[in-house]
Amino acid sequence: MQFETPQDVEDAYYDALESGDAEAMARIWEPSHDVVCLLPMTPVARGPQVQRLWQAIFEQGGKFDLQVRHLAWIEGEEVAIHLIEERTPSQGPGEAPPPIYASNLFRRGPEGWRLLMHQNSPTPPPPPGVPGNGQTAFA
């Protein structure tokens, strides 16, 4: 499969997450030892470790229902970076879980665009005195 744009790759990435499809996930990554994936609470995966990481996640029943919002795009002829906000839908009454922020790095090669790096992390808590942590900013 050839991806014509970084967005095509990103759409395929989130489709693979939603369906828990390890084969689809393997097709979106650049076939090189340069690939990197860093997920919360996991060691960094590089090269072939990336596919093993996703295979293990999906074998354990990992499927992800995420709402994705683009915060910033930096795109050139050969490399593109997307900053993403990922949200999981609320599972009941109360507040929705905080977002997770992700960076996706894509590179264009002879076979089209592929994912080179994915990194995400939970939202850090706001500093004391900043709205969002149950306190007001002004006394």
Buried (B, 14 or more C-beta within 10 A) or exposed (E): EEBEBBBBBBBBBBEBBEEBBBEBBBBBBBEEEEBBBBBEEEEEBBEEBBBEBBBEBBEEEEEEEBEBEEEEEEEEEEBBBBBBBBBBEEEEEEEEEEBBBBBBBBBBEEEEBBBBBBBBEEEEEEEEEEEEEEEEEEE
